[in-house]
């Protein structure tokens, strides 16, 4: 017993700094399904007001699809493109419009990434990544991005208040 106590103290002293460096488990914020649906519907509505039919995909922070909506006459190709834009936005934590100059580089040619406007990250409090949104189907990527941002705007205040 007398040998056990010094051994435990030595072990605690040795392991103490590793534990003090940071938490071993971190909490993870995620969008609820309802929030993801509101974003997608907001993006669809914004593009409809412009007379455009699109597809929108909302992915979680890891890039896994939460919601995909394709408007009635949006081309079928808009679905995979919206997914890739959302996936790219979360993986780089940046709007895909900011990456267009990287499209013709080795990273821009990685399968599953799309570095053209229309994908945006969803941030809580301006910095905490919780999801990504991708829109495809508008005549320009800039319009895709406007619709994605309009979808996020539907819930942004509520997201920031939840912080």
N, C-alpha and C positions, 0 to 999 in steps of 0.2 A: 504494500500500500504506500509506504514511504517513497518508493522508487517511482510509483505511478504519478504522483502529484508533480514532482519536478519534470517528468516527461511531458505531462499535459501542459505545464506552464511553458516549457520550451517549444512545444508544438504550436501553442497559441501565439507565442512571440514570433515564430517563423511564419505562420500563416496569416497573422494579423495584418501586415501591410498589403497582402494580396486582396483581402476582403475589404480593406479600407479604400482601395483604389476606385471602387465603384460598386454599384449594386450587381448582384449576380443574376437578377431577373428584372426586366424593365417592363413597365406597363405599355400597352400598345393601343393607340386610338384607331378606331375604324369607323367608317360611315355605316349607318344602319341601312338596311335595304330600302326603307321608306325614303331616306335622304337621297340615296342613289337614284331612285325612281323620280324624285322631284327634279333632280339635276337633269336627267335624261328628258323628261317631259318639258322642262323649261327650254332646253336646247331645241327640241322639235318645234315648240311654239314660236320661238324667235325666228327660226328659219321659215316656218310657214308664213309668218307676217311679211317676210321678204319674197314670198312666192316660191320657196325652194323646198324640195323634198330631200331629206337627209337620213342617214343612220347615225346613231350616237351610241357610244359604249362607255360605261363607267366601270373602271377597274379599281380594285383595292390597292393598298400601298405596295403590294408585291407584284401587281400586274395581273391578278386573277380577275376574270370578268365577274361583276356583280349584276349588271343590267345591260342589255342591248335592246334598243328599239330601232326599227326601220319604218319610216313613214310609208304610206300606202303605195306610192309609185316610185320610191327611191330605187335606184339600180341595185341589184344584188351585190355588186362589188363593193358598195359602200360599207357593208357590214365588216368584212375583214380589214378594210383600210381604217375604219374608225377604231377598231380594236388595236391595231398596230400603233396608231397615233397615241391612244391612251396609254398603252404599254410603254412607249418611248418616253412620254411625259413623266411617268412615275419613275422610270429607271434613271433618268437624268435630272429629275426634280426641276424641270424647266419646260417652258412652252416650246413646242416643236418648231415654232416659227423662228426661235432663236438659234436653231440648229441647221438651217437650210444650207449654210456654207460647208457643213460637214457631210452632206448627203453623198458627195462623190469622193469620200475617203474610205479607208478600210472599215472604220467603225460605222459609217453610214451604209455600208453594204452588208451588215450583219442581218441575217434572216430574222424577220419579225419586227424590225425597227423601220419607222417611217419618219424621216426628218423633213417634213414639209408642214406648213401651218395647219392647225386644226386640233392639235393635242395640247392640253394644259393640265398642270397639276392642281389638285384641290388642297389648299393650305388652311390650317386653323391658326388664327392669330398671326397670319402673315408668314409663318415659318415652319409649322409642323405639318409635314406631308401625311395626308390620310387617304388620298385617292388620286385618280387621273381621269380625265374626260377626253374622248376623241370624237370628232365629228367629221363626216365625209359626205360629199354629195353636192356641195355648193359649187358655183362656177369658179371660185377662188378659195385658196386656203385661208386667206384673211377672213372671208365670210364664214368659213367653217369655224375659225377661232372665235369670231364674234358670237356665234351661236353657242359654242361651248362655254364661253364666259358668261353669257346670259343665263345659261342653265345653272352655273355655279352661283350666280347672283341671287337666284331664287332662295338659296339656303344660307348664304355666307354670313349674314347677321346672326342667325341662329347658331351656326358653327362657332363663330367667334365668342358668343355668349356662353357656349358650352365649355369653353376652355377653363 
